[in-house]
Amino acid sequence: MEKLLLLGNYFSVSMDYLLREEETRKTAEAAVEGAYIYSFEKICRLLLPRREKMETLYDNAGLYDVTYDTEQDNRVEEYWKKVLAGVCDVKRVLDCSIGTGQMTLALAKMGYQVTGTDISAAMLANCRENAVERGLDVTVRQCDFRKLSSGFEAGETFDCVMSTGNSLPHVTNEEVAQTLREMDKLVRPGGYLYLDNRNWDKILREHQRFYFYQPMKGKTGERINLTQVWDYNLDGTLTFHLLYTFERDGRLYKKEVSSIYSYPLPRKFLEQQLEELGYRLLKEEPRLKLPGQDLESTDWYYMLAQKLNAWE
């Protein structure tokens, strides 16, 4: 009897169920199966990560600058020279996901007039500090890129409107389409849209979970180790966990963990949205061109598109 009680508790069935004849047991099994399905669905909902508000995505804004130095600044400047090669009619630039500015301040250094928006006040505060450190004049304001045009005067436009740093996948694909429409409202006739994103098609194809990076040197000489763990959630989204450890004199003295919730963003979806908005795709390339690397194999790519109504 003790064993029967244990079995009943373990399988969440009654003693009657365990002792019944085969004919009557089938009805009970159907009921138990239904309860199991319900419980599984309930568990799935509980296991899904809670979607944070956009404003809280970058609460740990300082992590984005811990390894940034002059050498990286120079590499970013060379990157923009490659992206904008052959584009001579861009002076005013708006980055609607500027963050701490580490991908965009180089443009101000190169002589472009840079305006930046971001939903995170903490990221913008760091961006202002980074601009002051470099002696750059950059305009920043807090704004949700899904409502981008509401943060500017009617009729105000830019030569190029950008979204840098794989920021678009923080919202659903439907909201990305809305954001692109908002960005388009601020592009002058014949102007440009620039986007850069992780290669989500490759991510979903390969399903890699652990990413290890070479140790990095911090601004004060400490050693910084970064590991990323990617969770593939039941609803098709991903959660990126960034695990930082900081070492000095051979000893671990600090740990930081940051998590980012993302919606996979197919490249074809972006191409279709740009076409529907009336843009011609000028460049679509790996962000860091490595030997033998193409759009299918790269981890990160960018798009530069021009508004077609320049010729209308």
Protein Blocks (a to p, Z undefined) as FASTA:
>chain_A
ZZmmmmmmmnopafklmmmcfklmmmmmmmmmmmmmmmmmmmmmmmpccdddfklmmmml
mlmmmmgcfklmmmmmmmmmmmmgoiakbfbdcdfblmnopmmmmmmmnopacddddfbl
klmmmmmmmmmmnopacddddddfklmmmmpcehiacfbdcdehhlmmmpcfklmmmmmm
mmmmmpcehiacddddddfklmmmnopabdcddddddfkopacdddddddddfkopacdd
ddddddeehiafbdcddddddddddfklmmmmmmmnopacfbdcdfbacehiafklpmbd
cdddddfklmZZ
